[in-house]
Amino acid sequence: MRILIVDDNPTNVIIIREILKKENYRNFVTASSAKEMLKLLGIGTEEQGKRPSHIDIDLILLDMMMPEMDGIEACRIVQQHEHLRDIPIIMVTAVGDSKKLAEALDAGASDYVTKPINKVELMARIRLALRLKREKDWHNERDQRIKDELRLAALVQNAVLSLPITDQNFEVHAIYQPSFELAGDLYAWYPLGDGRYAVILLDMMGHGISSSLFCMFLASVLKDTVTTYVEPEKVIQELNRRFNQLYIEKQLVQYYFTAIYMVIDTRLSRIDYVNAGHPPGLFFQGEAKEPVLLESNCHPVGLFDRIDIQPQSLSFSEDGHLVLYTDGLMEMAEGGQEEQLKFMVSHLNGSHEWQEEPMREAFFQEQPAMERDDDKCLVWISLKKGTV
């Protein structure tokens, strides 16, 4: 533990040093002014890129009354630097003015002792401050480990998402922005051969670690489920069965997910789909500005042991594009579902070609993760009507 003693009076510094030595605290450094203290802490060197990567100070004993810059002002400056805020500052003062002491505490000081210094009181306050500092350091280190693990988990989760496909008559792209490090949305697509493609977008209830774990389970069974069962009704039935196998005893929250799954046949110009409680897909064909809605035709997956499904089909005779999305995009618009759909259509009814930048500008403006209310995901499928 290293203690920084800041006082313009050499006698006071000597007294504090001797008290610390007798209590076996021998790792300390001194400064004769607030400005010297700030220099030791690396404040004022950031502009030259010389800020220390680690500040080896665990406690500051700071005289309140000093020339040029007093302890209260120095304390305020220290608090402006995030990497220094966790260093406890004990004010050492001869001032008995309660307003001044309150001002010091408001400026960021954690405690104070009065002059003449009482050895028992000083050491009690130092031990308390250092104990709190150790606890805070432990929590900070644990939080950093958790953040590092979450970042790694996010990379793993991102790695299971499908890459774009750009075939002659079929293209599929996606943009994804999780609300936090981990997310509850998942998309995937699989070529089935003979010009057929399976595409799924699902949105797990909630977001965060629990939802992301459920998503990773679904990602692990998706490919096998899709390639084995293929047809929309059978795939959703199987996902419902698999998901319900995740029995959690005394589960307080009923987890479920919405999904839209489809098989696109570019040879027959046909789309077979099931929408399990998901926001409606939007299919724009030819020059039409109003889309065909691929609306929900069954309840979300995982709510019940059995799920009644009526698969739907539609055909296309011209080039077009199909957009799937999660409700995080719809919620960007105020009002009910009708107003939200108008908002979506107004941004999606242009060219059938994939244009990533306009989509990012419309729906994925950068914002801090903690301010994101929900995961946002958009899947864009371009369909070309032609001879395969």
MIGUKE-883861 format. One record per residue (C-alpha): y, x, z; residue number from 0. Coordinates in steps of 0.25 Angstrom, whole numbers. Layout:
// MIGUKE-883861
- py,px,pz,k
- Y,X,Z,NUM $
...
***
This chain:
// MIGUKE-883861
- py,px,pz,k
- 0,0,0,0 $
- 13,6,-4,1 $
- 26,2,2,2 $
- 40,3,-3,3 $
- 51,5,7,4 $
- 65,2,2,5 $
- 77,5,11,6 $
- 90,13,9,7 $
- 90,18,23,8 $
- 81,30,25,9 $
- 79,27,40,10 $
- 73,13,37,11 $
- 64,20,27,12 $
- 59,30,37,13 $
- 57,19,48,14 $
- 48,10,38,15 $
- 41,22,33,16 $
- 37,27,47,17 $
- 32,13,51,18 $
- 24,12,39,19 $
- 18,26,41,20 $
- 14,22,55,21 $
- 7,10,50,22 $
- -1,18,39,23 $
- 8,14,27,24 $
- 11,27,21,25 $
- 12,23,6,26 $
- 26,19,4,27 $
- 38,23,-4,28 $
- 53,22,-1,29 $
- 66,18,-9,30 $
- 80,20,-4,31 $
- 86,8,-12,32 $
- 82,-5,-19,33 $
- 84,2,-33,34 $
- 75,13,-29,35 $
- 65,3,-25,36 $
- 66,-4,-39,37 $
- 64,9,-46,38 $
- 51,12,-38,39 $
- 46,-2,-42,40 $
- 49,1,-57,41 $
- 60,-10,-58,42 $
- 70,-6,-68,43 $
- 61,3,-76,44 $
- 54,-9,-84,45 $
- 64,-7,-95,46 $
- 59,7,-98,47 $
- 45,2,-97,48 $
- 42,11,-84,49 $
- 38,-1,-75,50 $
- 26,4,-66,51 $
- 14,-3,-70,52 $
- 10,-4,-55,53 $
- 20,-4,-43,54 $
- 13,3,-32,55 $
- 22,-4,-21,56 $
- 15,-14,-11,57 $
- 27,-17,-2,58 $
- 42,-15,-2,59 $
- 50,-14,11,60 $
- 64,-17,6,61 $
- 77,-15,13,62 $
- 86,-27,11,63 $
- 100,-21,13,64 $
- 102,-9,3,65 $
- 114,-4,-5,66 $
- 115,-7,-20,67 $
- 103,-17,-20,68 $
- 98,-24,-8,69 $
- 84,-27,-5,70 $
- 85,-42,-9,71 $
- 90,-39,-23,72 $
- 79,-28,-25,73 $
- 69,-38,-20,74 $
- 74,-48,-31,75 $
- 73,-37,-41,76 $
- 58,-34,-37,77 $
- 54,-49,-38,78 $
- 59,-49,-53,79 $
- 48,-40,-57,80 $
- 34,-47,-57,81 $
- 26,-35,-55,82 $
- 34,-32,-41,83 $
- 34,-46,-35,84 $
- 21,-44,-27,85 $
- 27,-32,-19,86 $
- 31,-38,-6,87 $
- 45,-34,-1,88 $
- 48,-34,14,89 $
- 63,-33,16,90 $
- 68,-24,27,91 $
- 81,-29,32,92 $
- 91,-28,44,93 $
- 97,-41,39,94 $
- 94,-53,48,95 $
- 101,-63,39,96 $
- 90,-74,36,97 $
- 97,-77,22,98 $
- 96,-63,18,99 $
- 81,-62,22,100 $
- 79,-75,15,101 $
- 85,-69,2,102 $
- 76,-57,3,103 $
- 64,-66,4,104 $
- 69,-75,-8,105 $
- 71,-62,-16,106 $
- 56,-59,-15,107 $
- 54,-51,-1,108 $
- 41,-55,5,109 $
- 46,-52,20,110 $
- 56,-44,28,111 $
- 58,-35,40,112 $
- 71,-33,48,113 $
- 77,-20,53,114 $
- 75,-14,63,115 $
- 61,-13,58,116 $
- 50,-18,67,117 $
- 37,-10,64,118 $
- 28,-21,68,119 $
- 35,-32,59,120 $
- 37,-22,47,121 $
- 22,-19,47,122 $
- 17,-33,49,123 $
- 26,-37,37,124 $
- 21,-26,28,125 $
- 7,-29,31,126 $
- 9,-43,28,127 $
- 16,-40,15,128 $
- 5,-30,11,129 $
- -6,-40,14,130 $
- 1,-50,5,131 $
- 3,-40,-6,132 $
- -12,-36,-6,133 $
- -16,-51,-7,134 $
- -6,-53,-18,135 $
- -11,-41,-25,136 $
- -26,-46,-24,137 $
- -22,-59,-30,138 $
- -14,-53,-41,139 $
- -26,-44,-45,140 $
- -36,-56,-44,141 $
- -26,-64,-53,142 $
- -25,-53,-63,143 $
- -40,-52,-63,144 $
- -41,-66,-66,145 $
- -31,-66,-77,146 $
- -38,-54,-84,147 $
- -51,-62,-83,148 $
- -45,-74,-89,149 $
- -39,-66,-100,150 $
- -53,-61,-103,151 $
- -59,-75,-102,152 $
- -48,-80,-112,153 $
- -52,-69,-122,154 $
- -66,-73,-121,155 $
- -63,-88,-122,156 $
- -54,-85,-134,157 $
- -65,-77,-141,158 $
- -74,-89,-142,159 $
- -64,-97,-150,160 $
- -67,-98,-165,161 $
- -60,-89,-175,162 $
- -53,-96,-187,163 $
- -61,-99,-199,164 $
- -54,-99,-213,165 $
- -64,-103,-223,166 $
- -61,-109,-237,167 $
- -61,-124,-233,168 $
- -60,-123,-218,169 $
- -50,-115,-209,170 $
- -49,-116,-194,171 $
- -39,-110,-184,172 $
- -35,-112,-170,173 $
- -24,-108,-160,174 $
- -27,-109,-145,175 $
- -18,-107,-133,176 $
- -24,-109,-119,177 $
- -16,-114,-108,178 $
- -20,-103,-99,179 $
- -29,-90,-101,180 $
- -41,-99,-103,181 $
- -42,-112,-110,182 $
- -50,-125,-112,183 $
- -49,-126,-127,184 $
- -60,-121,-137,185 $
- -61,-122,-152,186 $
- -72,-117,-161,187 $
- -77,-119,-175,188 $
- -90,-115,-182,189 $
- -94,-114,-197,190 $
- -106,-123,-199,191 $
- -109,-119,-214,192 $
- -108,-127,-227,193 $
- -93,-128,-225,194 $
- -94,-135,-211,195 $
- -86,-131,-198,196 $
- -87,-135,-184,197 $
- -74,-135,-176,198 $
- -72,-139,-161,199 $
- -60,-139,-152,200 $
- -61,-143,-137,201 $
- -52,-144,-126,202 $
- -58,-143,-112,203 $
- -51,-151,-101,204 $
- -41,-142,-93,205 $
- -39,-127,-95,206 $
- -41,-114,-88,207 $
- -54,-107,-83,208 $
- -63,-119,-81,209 $
- -60,-125,-95,210 $
- -61,-112,-102,211 $
- -75,-110,-96,212 $
- -79,-123,-101,213 $
- -74,-120,-114,214 $
- -81,-107,-114,215 $
- -94,-114,-111,216 $
- -91,-123,-123,217 $
- -88,-111,-132,218 $
- -102,-106,-128,219 $
- -109,-118,-133,220 $
- -100,-122,-145,221 $
- -106,-114,-156,222 $
- -121,-118,-153,223 $
- -117,-133,-151,224 $
- -109,-134,-164,225 $
- -119,-126,-173,226 $
- -131,-134,-167,227 $
- -125,-148,-167,228 $
- -114,-147,-177,229 $
- -110,-162,-178,230 $
- -98,-166,-170,231 $
- -105,-177,-162,232 $
- -117,-168,-158,233 $
- -108,-156,-155,234 $
- -99,-164,-145,235 $
- -111,-170,-139,236 $
- -118,-156,-136,237 $
- -105,-151,-131,238 $
- -104,-163,-121,239 $
- -118,-160,-117,240 $
- -116,-145,-115,241 $
- -103,-147,-107,242 $
- -109,-157,-98,243 $
- -120,-147,-94,244 $
- -109,-139,-87,245 $
- -111,-147,-74,246 $
- -102,-142,-63,247 $
- -105,-147,-49,248 $
- -94,-154,-42,249 $
- -85,-153,-54,250 $
- -71,-158,-51,251 $
- -66,-159,-65,252 $
- -74,-165,-77,253 $
- -72,-155,-88,254 $
- -73,-160,-102,255 $
- -67,-156,-116,256 $
- -61,-163,-128,257 $
- -66,-158,-141,258 $
- -65,-160,-156,259 $
- -77,-155,-164,260 $
- -78,-156,-179,261 $
- -87,-152,-191,262 $
- -79,-150,-204,263 $
- -87,-150,-217,264 $
- -78,-144,-228,265 $
- -88,-147,-238,266 $
- -88,-162,-235,267 $
- -73,-162,-231,268 $
- -77,-169,-218,269 $
- -74,-167,-203,270 $
- -84,-173,-193,271 $
- -78,-172,-179,272 $
- -79,-177,-164,273 $
- -66,-178,-155,274 $
- -70,-178,-141,275 $
- -57,-182,-134,276 $
- -49,-171,-141,277 $
- -35,-173,-147,278 $
- -37,-178,-161,279 $
- -39,-168,-172,280 $
- -29,-169,-184,281 $
- -33,-168,-198,282 $
- -23,-167,-209,283 $
- -28,-168,-223,284 $
- -20,-166,-236,285 $
- -5,-169,-236,286 $
- -7,-179,-224,287 $
- 3,-177,-213,288 $
- -5,-186,-203,289 $
- -18,-182,-199,290 $
- -32,-188,-197,291 $
- -35,-188,-182,292 $
- -48,-183,-177,293 $
- -47,-192,-164,294 $
- -56,-192,-152,295 $
- -69,-200,-154,296 $
- -76,-197,-140,297 $
- -73,-192,-126,298 $
- -71,-178,-122,299 $
- -84,-169,-120,300 $
- -90,-167,-106,301 $
- -85,-180,-100,302 $
- -98,-187,-101,303 $
- -113,-183,-103,304 $
- -113,-191,-116,305 $
- -102,-192,-126,306 $
- -101,-203,-137,307 $
- -96,-197,-150,308 $
- -93,-203,-163,309 $
- -90,-192,-173,310 $
- -80,-194,-184,311 $
- -78,-188,-198,312 $
- -67,-187,-208,313 $
- -66,-181,-222,314 $
- -55,-174,-229,315 $
- -52,-173,-244,316 $
- -40,-163,-244,317 $
- -36,-150,-237,318 $
- -32,-153,-222,319 $
- -32,-147,-208,320 $
- -37,-152,-195,321 $
- -31,-148,-182,322 $
- -38,-149,-168,323 $
- -30,-146,-155,324 $
- -31,-148,-140,325 $
- -22,-157,-132,326 $
- -13,-145,-128,327 $
- -7,-146,-141,328 $
- -4,-161,-141,329 $
- 2,-160,-127,330 $
- 13,-152,-133,331 $
- 19,-165,-138,332 $
- 24,-175,-128,333 $
- 20,-190,-129,334 $
- 6,-196,-131,335 $
- -5,-193,-141,336 $
- 3,-199,-152,337 $
- 15,-191,-150,338 $
- 6,-178,-148,339 $
- -2,-181,-161,340 $
- 11,-182,-169,341 $
- 16,-169,-163,342 $
- 2,-162,-167,343 $
- 3,-168,-181,344 $
- 17,-164,-184,345 $
- 13,-149,-182,346 $
- 0,-150,-189,347 $
- 2,-158,-201,348 $
- 6,-147,-211,349 $
- -2,-137,-219,350 $
- -17,-137,-219,351 $
- -17,-122,-218,352 $
- -17,-115,-204,353 $
- -4,-110,-200,354 $
- -5,-104,-186,355 $
- 10,-100,-183,356 $
- 15,-115,-185,357 $
- 4,-120,-176,358 $
- 7,-109,-165,359 $
- 22,-113,-165,360 $
- 19,-128,-164,361 $
- 8,-128,-153,362 $
- 6,-114,-147,363 $
- 20,-108,-143,364 $
- 18,-97,-133,365 $
- 20,-101,-118,366 $
- 15,-95,-105,367 $
- 0,-99,-102,368 $
- 4,-106,-88,369 $
- 13,-115,-96,370 $
- 3,-120,-105,371 $
- -3,-134,-101,372 $
- -15,-134,-110,373 $
- -23,-126,-120,374 $
- -18,-128,-134,375 $
- -28,-126,-146,376 $
- -26,-130,-161,377 $
- -37,-129,-171,378 $
- -33,-130,-186,379 $
- -43,-133,-197,380 $
- -39,-132,-212,381 $
- -48,-139,-222,382 $
- -48,-137,-237,383 $
- -54,-147,-246,384 $
- -61,-140,-257,385 $
- -74,-136,-263,386 $
- -82,-128,-254,387 $
***
